[in-house]
Amino acid sequence: MSAMKLKMTVLIVALCQQMFVFAQDEQDSNIDHAHTAPLITSAELSLHEVVEKTFQRNPQLAVLQARLQHADALRNKAQSLWADDPSFTLSHYSDRTHAREGLQEWEAGLDLPLWLPGQRDARRKTSERQHQYVNASESALKLHLAGIVREILWDISLSKNEMTVAKQEWNVVKKLEKDVKKRVELGDLARSDLIISQQESLSKEAAWRIAYQEYRHAQHRYDMVTGLPVLPKSFEEQAINDVSISMEHPLLKESHNKVAKSVAERDQVMIEKRGNPSLFVGSRRERGASNEGYVDAIGLSLNIPFGSKSHSQPKVTEAEVILSESRSQMETLHRKLNMAIQDASRKLSATAEQYSFAKRQNELSKKNLNMSRKAFALGETSLLELIRVQAQAFTIERHMHQKHLEVGLQTARLNQAKGVIP
């Protein structure tokens, strides 16, 4: 009865394995179809080029171009001869509705808005600050995209490492399964050991297939973000020892230019607290009665708004609020960036130390694994003990490779925190 149960167990395991492989092959086929072909690598493609191409296809670039056009429009308006659009006035008066004595009056002229003292310079400075702010925003956007590209590339590298290690582990376990099968056929091992080795092989195959899917998903994310079918072969960066923050940091520079723009806008509002004066230049043609001749005259009039404080103060205080918010945001950002740089530097040092420790640990686990394999071959230890030692060695080696790649990832994150654009 026990032999029959053993045969049924082996049959069920084999059947489940075949069904799992079939289902996974079908799923992999669907993934390949959805994500197209795997991406190839190119030694000619650099990290800088990937970031530039990603920047050129980003939708936010259209917003920045629109802001530049707005800044150009502000500059053109500041260079105009008049403070606003001139207007033409035409008026006519007659007594036809009541007296009908022939009285008529015609008046035509131009209303010319005049610049306030210092207003043109203030608007010109506002347009310049707007230009500088948009240019700084471009660098800030490029740094943001560089961070996304960095994370995706290292995610691909980490997932590829997981896939490669999983494949190597599967191959080792398959080799062990063949050895166990031979020894079972020779009668050196029990058939239950074969089932255990088959289960271990099936587990490693499942781990490889999951790692393979994650690797393909990571490649697909790269394709969606960058629009490139090619990966850079090398994208490792050099760590910068200086952890101090520079005012040339794109995010800090953008914030500084935002403050400068807010100052210029506040100064413009201070000058424009009252409305612009206007000059009217026109001519008048009139007659008192139909039997009289027309009299022509030329007239000038100047309209000067008072600019009461009750009407101008809300605009001034609103500009001051915007300026205060900009300054507060810059100070907050400065502290946040300092903290990010310090954290990234600390994580890089810790990861480098962990990698050094993982290498020493991996050397010891390999020695222990070789001793366990020899002991199993001589029949001095069980298969379960060998699998336990082998799994531990796999975990330690996978951890070592992961820490090696994480050193590069943390280096990229430190450069990202420092505002380094590839």
LUMBAMI-805198 format. One line per field, with one value per residue (C-alpha): x, y, z; chain; residue in one letter. Coordinates in pm, 1 decimal. Layout:
// LUMBAMI-805198
px: (X,...)
py: (Y,...)
pz: (Z,...)
chaine: (A,...)
residu: (A,...)
***
This chain:
// LUMBAMI-805198
px: (0.0,285.4,450.9,123.1,93.7,449.9,384.4,69.5,260.7,530.1,264.2,81.6,403.6,500.0,153.4,150.7,494.1,382.5,68.9,272.6,525.0,248.1,66.9,386.1,491.1,154.0,185.0,538.8,410.9,146.0,405.4,637.1,348.8,247.8,599.8,733.8,1090.4,1343.4,1545.9,1899.3,2197.1,2428.4,2771.7,2721.6,2414.3,2498.5,2294.1,2310.3,2151.4,1873.4,1788.1,1795.4,1566.6,1329.7,1325.7,1247.6,937.7,801.4,460.4,565.5,804.1,507.5,405.4,754.1,748.7,414.6,561.9,853.2,610.8,426.7,755.2,830.5,485.9,550.1,881.0,723.3,453.0,717.1,885.9,564.1,527.2,204.1,109.8,-199.9,-388.5,-480.9,-849.7,-1035.5,-1329.3,-1598.8,-1893.2,-2177.6,-2434.4,-2738.0,-3072.7,-3283.0,-3492.3,-3635.2,-3526.9,-3432.6,-3232.8,-2947.0,-2705.4,-2440.3,-2116.0,-1859.9,-1565.9,-1299.7,-972.4,-730.4,-703.2,-334.8,-251.3,78.3,344.3,385.4,736.8,946.7,664.9,832.6,1153.6,953.5,766.2,1086.9,1248.4,944.2,970.3,1343.9,1279.7,1007.5,1257.3,1513.4,1253.3,1138.7,1498.8,1560.5,1238.6,1372.7,1680.3,1461.7,1240.2,1544.9,1676.0,1336.1,1337.3,1698.8,1587.5,1312.9,1552.5,1812.3,1562.1,1427.5,1772.9,1885.7,1553.6,1625.1,1974.8,1852.0,1571.9,1812.4,2044.8,1755.7,1665.4,2025.1,2083.3,1748.1,1843.7,2178.3,2009.8,1760.7,2041.6,2226.2,1911.0,1833.1,2181.1,2123.6,1791.7,1966.3,2227.1,1959.6,1764.7,2072.0,2139.8,1773.9,1794.5,2110.3,1936.7,2163.8,1880.3,1513.7,1251.6,1126.6,1457.9,1378.1,1042.9,1214.8,1468.0,1187.9,998.4,1310.1,1364.4,1003.0,1037.4,1349.7,1184.8,890.0,1129.3,1308.5,985.9,871.9,1211.4,1188.9,848.4,976.3,1271.2,1043.3,809.8,1106.3,1212.1,858.8,855.3,1180.1,1030.2,717.1,910.2,1198.6,1047.5,1379.8,1413.9,1779.4,1938.7,2272.8,2532.0,2696.5,2526.1,2729.5,2819.9,3107.6,3032.4,3100.7,3268.9,3151.2,2811.8,2753.0,2465.8,2535.9,2323.9,2362.6,2136.9,1858.5,1576.7,1733.0,1809.1,1450.4,1324.6,1566.7,1449.8,1090.2,1167.6,1334.7,1027.9,799.7,1014.1,989.7,613.6,579.7,784.2,568.3,251.7,396.8,445.4,106.8,-88.1,-289.8,-413.2,-221.0,-281.1,-415.6,-374.3,-663.0,-575.9,-867.0,-1048.6,-1399.4,-1624.3,-1944.4,-2206.1,-2476.1,-2750.0,-2802.7,-2746.4,-2408.9,-2074.2,-1878.1,-1608.6,-1311.0,-1096.4,-816.6,-819.2,-593.2,-698.0,-507.5,-675.5,-488.2,-638.0,-603.6,-511.6,-673.8,-515.0,-837.6,-834.5,-458.9,-377.9,-530.3,-305.6,1.7,-71.4,-143.4,195.6,359.7,188.9,314.3,666.0,658.3,538.4,817.8,1081.8,938.2,935.3,1298.8,1408.4,1210.8,1355.4,1709.4,1666.6,1498.6,1777.4,2042.2,1868.1,1832.1,2204.3,2306.0,2070.2,2190.8,2555.0,2488.5,2301.6,2584.4,2843.3,2625.7,2558.8,2929.0,3006.4,2728.5,2865.4,3211.2,3063.0,2847.5,3155.0,3329.1,3010.9,2971.1,3322.4,3246.9,2910.4,3073.3,3323.2,3044.1,2842.6,3138.6,3187.4,2816.2,2819.2,3116.8,2949.8,2628.0,2820.6,2985.0,2654.0,2757.3,2466.6,2105.8,1957.4,1749.3,2063.4,2233.7,1929.3,1924.8,2293.2,2251.3,1951.3,2147.0,2437.2,2199.6,2051.6,2391.8,2520.0,2203.3,2239.2,2600.6,2513.4,2223.4,2442.3,2698.2,2431.5,2282.4,2616.0,2569.9,2206.1,2289.8,2565.6,2310.4,2069.4,2341.4,2412.9,2040.3,2010.6,2304.1,2134.3,2378.2,2223.8,2396.3)
py: (0.0,238.5,168.0,247.8,576.5,664.5,601.2,812.3,1095.7,1087.9,1088.5,1386.1,1587.0,1517.0,1611.2,1936.6,2019.3,1973.4,2183.5,2458.4,2470.6,2487.1,2767.6,2963.2,2920.9,3056.0,3347.6,3424.1,3420.1,3676.1,3893.2,3878.2,3970.5,4266.1,4395.3,4315.5,4190.1,4218.2,4538.4,4524.2,4704.5,4946.4,5065.5,5382.2,5492.7,5690.6,5779.2,6144.3,6065.0,5862.4,6152.4,6402.5,6191.9,6136.9,6511.9,6593.8,6370.6,6479.3,6652.3,6907.8,7056.9,7208.5,7390.0,7536.4,7652.5,7823.8,8000.3,8122.1,8260.9,8439.1,8589.6,8707.4,8865.7,9051.1,9180.1,9298.1,9479.7,9652.8,9776.8,9922.7,10299.4,10309.8,10147.9,9988.7,9980.5,10330.2,10384.1,10597.5,10813.8,10959.0,11157.9,11357.6,11597.5,11763.7,11920.7,11729.0,11559.7,11887.4,12238.5,12147.5,12470.7,12288.8,12267.6,12002.4,11902.0,11641.1,11529.8,11270.0,11182.4,10926.7,10816.4,10731.1,10540.0,10669.6,10484.2,10550.6,10649.9,10332.7,10109.0,10003.6,9905.5,9713.4,9516.3,9451.4,9315.6,9095.8,8943.6,8879.1,8708.0,8499.9,8388.1,8292.8,8105.3,7901.7,7816.9,7700.4,7498.1,7317.0,7206.2,7104.6,6897.6,6735.3,6644.4,6495.9,6282.8,6183.4,6045.6,5841.1,5706.5,5620.6,5425.3,5236.6,5142.2,5013.3,4833.2,4657.9,4573.5,4438.0,4234.5,4099.1,3990.9,3817.6,3640.7,3533.9,3405.4,3225.8,3056.6,2948.4,2810.3,2620.6,2467.9,2357.8,2202.8,2025.9,1878.3,1762.1,1610.8,1407.7,1285.2,1186.0,1004.7,798.8,707.2,612.5,383.9,230.0,185.1,420.0,659.6,625.8,726.5,991.0,1173.6,1194.4,1354.5,1605.6,1694.3,1731.8,1962.1,2171.9,2188.8,2292.4,2563.8,2706.0,2701.3,2897.5,3149.6,3191.9,3248.1,3512.6,3684.5,3669.1,3839.5,4115.9,4170.1,4203.5,4439.0,4659.4,4673.0,4762.3,5054.4,5180.5,5161.7,5349.6,5630.5,5683.0,5562.4,5391.8,5028.5,5026.8,5017.9,5179.9,4911.9,5112.5,5367.1,5349.5,5685.5,5814.0,5913.5,6273.6,6298.3,6654.5,6632.6,7007.5,7158.0,7404.5,7698.4,7556.0,7267.7,7273.6,7257.6,7523.2,7739.3,7709.6,7810.6,8104.4,8228.2,8191.4,8425.4,8671.6,8662.7,8722.9,9021.9,9169.9,9117.8,9280.3,9581.1,9610.0,9608.0,9879.2,10104.7,10017.9,10089.5,10343.8,10328.2,10463.9,10826.7,10877.2,11159.3,11248.0,11421.0,11517.6,11777.2,11929.0,12067.0,12247.3,12508.3,12679.1,12686.3,12582.7,12937.4,12958.2,12823.8,12540.7,12618.5,12382.5,12333.0,12102.2,11975.3,11798.6,11641.3,11449.4,11186.8,11103.5,10838.2,10907.5,10553.6,10535.1,10303.3,10110.6,9990.5,9935.3,9773.8,9428.6,9393.8,9494.3,9254.8,8970.6,9023.0,9026.1,8698.8,8531.7,8660.0,8533.0,8190.7,8171.4,8256.8,8007.2,7733.1,7805.0,7777.2,7455.8,7310.8,7398.8,7204.8,6915.0,6884.3,6894.8,6610.4,6411.6,6446.1,6340.1,6040.8,5932.5,5959.7,5755.9,5485.9,5464.0,5411.5,5153.1,4964.7,4957.1,4815.6,4556.1,4450.2,4398.9,4187.3,3991.4,3898.7,3747.5,3567.3,3427.4,3282.4,3093.3,2967.2,2832.0,2635.0,2498.3,2403.6,2218.1,2022.6,1935.0,1815.2,1588.7,1457.3,1383.2,1207.8,987.6,922.0,1101.4,1349.1,1350.8,1516.8,1748.0,1872.3,1934.5,2123.7,2333.7,2426.0,2485.5,2715.7,2910.5,2946.5,3060.1,3324.4,3455.5,3470.5,3643.3,3893.0,3961.8,4031.8,4250.9,4458.4,4502.2,4651.5,4854.0,5033.2,5165.4,5247.7,5440.7,5625.9,5732.6,5839.0,6047.5,6225.1,6273.3,6431.2,6660.4,6772.7,6613.5,6578.5,6308.8)
pz: (0.0,85.0,-253.6,-430.4,-238.4,-329.4,-699.9,-688.6,-519.6,-787.7,-1060.4,-906.3,-868.8,-1231.0,-1354.7,-1153.7,-1285.4,-1646.2,-1590.1,-1419.2,-1703.0,-1962.7,-1780.0,-1727.4,-2092.8,-2202.3,-1960.1,-2080.2,-2435.7,-2344.6,-2173.4,-2472.6,-2699.8,-2482.6,-2426.4,-2775.7,-2805.1,-2521.6,-2530.2,-2660.5,-2508.6,-2685.3,-2577.9,-2783.6,-2588.9,-2274.7,-1968.7,-2075.3,-2411.1,-2249.0,-2017.6,-2305.8,-2525.1,-2232.9,-2170.0,-2533.5,-2534.5,-2195.8,-2214.4,-1951.7,-2208.1,-2394.6,-2075.2,-2039.5,-2401.3,-2339.2,-2036.5,-2246.8,-2502.3,-2222.4,-2101.4,-2457.0,-2475.5,-2147.7,-2282.7,-2607.1,-2412.4,-2197.8,-2516.7,-2653.3,-2693.6,-2495.1,-2166.3,-2319.7,-2648.6,-2775.7,-2841.9,-3097.7,-2985.3,-3210.2,-3073.9,-3232.9,-3080.2,-3247.9,-3154.8,-3405.7,-3138.1,-2993.9,-3117.8,-3476.8,-3518.3,-3689.1,-3395.3,-3459.6,-3295.4,-3403.7,-3195.7,-3282.5,-3116.4,-2979.5,-2616.2,-2548.8,-2223.2,-2078.9,-1882.1,-1513.7,-1399.2,-1378.3,-1502.1,-1825.2,-1645.9,-1386.2,-1652.0,-1845.2,-1530.5,-1463.3,-1810.9,-1761.3,-1428.6,-1593.5,-1859.8,-1596.7,-1394.4,-1695.5,-1789.3,-1433.1,-1447.2,-1754.6,-1558.9,-1265.5,-1496.0,-1651.6,-1305.3,-1215.7,-1530.4,-1465.5,-1130.3,-1295.7,-1560.4,-1295.8,-1089.1,-1390.9,-1520.2,-1182.6,-1141.4,-1470.9,-1352.7,-1018.9,-1175.6,-1437.4,-1160.6,-983.5,-1306.1,-1375.1,-1022.8,-1025.3,-1351.5,-1209.7,-898.8,-1111.5,-1318.4,-1003.4,-859.0,-1189.2,-1184.7,-829.0,-937.2,-1207.9,-961.9,-712.5,-985.1,-1079.6,-718.7,-667.3,-971.1,-824.7,-492.8,-296.9,-211.0,-131.7,-388.5,-147.5,-200.0,-570.4,-490.2,-263.1,-534.5,-790.2,-557.9,-507.8,-884.1,-939.1,-674.0,-836.6,-1178.4,-1040.9,-883.9,-1216.6,-1406.1,-1157.8,-1183.0,-1560.9,-1557.5,-1328.6,-1561.7,-1864.3,-1676.3,-1582.7,-1947.4,-2048.1,-1802.1,-1954.1,-2301.7,-2191.3,-2018.5,-2260.9,-2587.7,-2666.8,-2775.4,-2663.1,-2318.4,-2236.0,-2171.0,-1896.0,-1672.8,-1352.9,-1201.3,-993.3,-636.4,-535.3,-197.2,-131.4,39.4,69.2,-128.1,-405.8,-515.0,-866.5,-766.2,-1031.1,-775.5,-554.6,-855.9,-972.7,-629.3,-616.1,-955.6,-841.9,-550.0,-787.1,-1011.9,-714.2,-609.9,-960.0,-966.1,-621.9,-736.2,-1047.9,-837.2,-612.4,-917.4,-1064.9,-745.3,-941.5,-1298.0,-1592.5,-1696.2,-2044.8,-2295.7,-2526.0,-2854.6,-3076.2,-3281.6,-3259.3,-3535.1,-3430.9,-3529.9,-3327.0,-3595.9,-3953.9,-4079.9,-3905.3,-4026.7,-3867.0,-3609.0,-3582.6,-3272.3,-3152.1,-2795.4,-2547.1,-2216.3,-1950.3,-1730.5,-1406.0,-1171.4,-798.9,-697.1,-356.3,-99.2,-39.3,-399.8,-441.7,-107.6,-187.1,-494.4,-294.7,-6.6,-247.8,-411.7,-68.3,22.7,-296.2,-227.6,131.7,16.2,-242.2,16.2,262.8,-1.2,-88.9,275.3,320.4,1.0,109.7,432.9,256.5,0.4,272.0,453.5,130.0,52.7,402.4,393.0,48.9,155.6,469.8,273.6,19.6,294.2,467.5,142.9,53.2,397.2,363.1,24.9,171.7,450.1,201.1,-3.6,298.3,398.9,46.9,50.9,371.1,246.0,-71.5,135.3,349.6,39.1,-116.3,207.8,219.3,-142.1,-73.1,240.5,48.4,-227.7,36.4,206.3,523.7,517.6,400.9,97.2,315.1,489.5,153.7,25.3,342.1,308.4,-64.3,-12.0,246.1,2.9,-272.1,-43.0,60.8,-297.6,-417.4,-133.7,-231.5,-596.3,-489.1,-256.8,-533.0,-757.6,-473.9,-433.9,-787.5,-717.6,-399.7,-587.2,-847.2,-572.5,-406.2,-736.2,-781.9,-437.4,-514.8,-835.5,-1079.9,-1425.2,-1636.3)
chaine: (A,A,A,A,A,A,A,A,A,A,A,A,A,A,A,A,A,A,A,A,A,A,A,A,A,A,A,A,A,A,A,A,A,A,A,A,A,A,A,A,A,A,A,A,A,A,A,A,A,A,A,A,A,A,A,A,A,A,A,A,A,A,A,A,A,A,A,A,A,A,A,A,A,A,A,A,A,A,A,A,A,A,A,A,A,A,A,A,A,A,A,A,A,A,A,A,A,A,A,A,A,A,A,A,A,A,A,A,A,A,A,A,A,A,A,A,A,A,A,A,A,A,A,A,A,A,A,A,A,A,A,A,A,A,A,A,A,A,A,A,A,A,A,A,A,A,A,A,A,A,A,A,A,A,A,A,A,A,A,A,A,A,A,A,A,A,A,A,A,A,A,A,A,A,A,A,A,A,A,A,A,A,A,A,A,A,A,A,A,A,A,A,A,A,A,A,A,A,A,A,A,A,A,A,A,A,A,A,A,A,A,A,A,A,A,A,A,A,A,A,A,A,A,A,A,A,A,A,A,A,A,A,A,A,A,A,A,A,A,A,A,A,A,A,A,A,A,A,A,A,A,A,A,A,A,A,A,A,A,A,A,A,A,A,A,A,A,A,A,A,A,A,A,A,A,A,A,A,A,A,A,A,A,A,A,A,A,A,A,A,A,A,A,A,A,A,A,A,A,A,A,A,A,A,A,A,A,A,A,A,A,A,A,A,A,A,A,A,A,A,A,A,A,A,A,A,A,A,A,A,A,A,A,A,A,A,A,A,A,A,A,A,A,A,A,A,A,A,A,A,A,A,A,A,A,A,A,A,A,A,A,A,A,A,A,A,A,A,A,A,A,A,A,A,A,A,A,A,A,A,A,A,A,A,A,A,A,A,A,A,A,A,A,A,A,A,A,A,A,A,A,A,A,A,A,A,A,A,A,A,A,A,A,A,A,A,A,A,A,A,A,A)
residu: (M,S,A,M,K,L,K,M,T,V,L,I,V,A,L,C,Q,Q,M,F,V,F,A,Q,D,E,Q,D,S,N,I,D,H,A,H,T,A,P,L,I,T,S,A,E,L,S,L,H,E,V,V,E,K,T,F,Q,R,N,P,Q,L,A,V,L,Q,A,R,L,Q,H,A,D,A,L,R,N,K,A,Q,S,L,W,A,D,D,P,S,F,T,L,S,H,Y,S,D,R,T,H,A,R,E,G,L,Q,E,W,E,A,G,L,D,L,P,L,W,L,P,G,Q,R,D,A,R,R,K,T,S,E,R,Q,H,Q,Y,V,N,A,S,E,S,A,L,K,L,H,L,A,G,I,V,R,E,I,L,W,D,I,S,L,S,K,N,E,M,T,V,A,K,Q,E,W,N,V,V,K,K,L,E,K,D,V,K,K,R,V,E,L,G,D,L,A,R,S,D,L,I,I,S,Q,Q,E,S,L,S,K,E,A,A,W,R,I,A,Y,Q,E,Y,R,H,A,Q,H,R,Y,D,M,V,T,G,L,P,V,L,P,K,S,F,E,E,Q,A,I,N,D,V,S,I,S,M,E,H,P,L,L,K,E,S,H,N,K,V,A,K,S,V,A,E,R,D,Q,V,M,I,E,K,R,G,N,P,S,L,F,V,G,S,R,R,E,R,G,A,S,N,E,G,Y,V,D,A,I,G,L,S,L,N,I,P,F,G,S,K,S,H,S,Q,P,K,V,T,E,A,E,V,I,L,S,E,S,R,S,Q,M,E,T,L,H,R,K,L,N,M,A,I,Q,D,A,S,R,K,L,S,A,T,A,E,Q,Y,S,F,A,K,R,Q,N,E,L,S,K,K,N,L,N,M,S,R,K,A,F,A,L,G,E,T,S,L,L,E,L,I,R,V,Q,A,Q,A,F,T,I,E,R,H,M,H,Q,K,H,L,E,V,G,L,Q,T,A,R,L,N,Q,A,K,G,V,I,P)
***
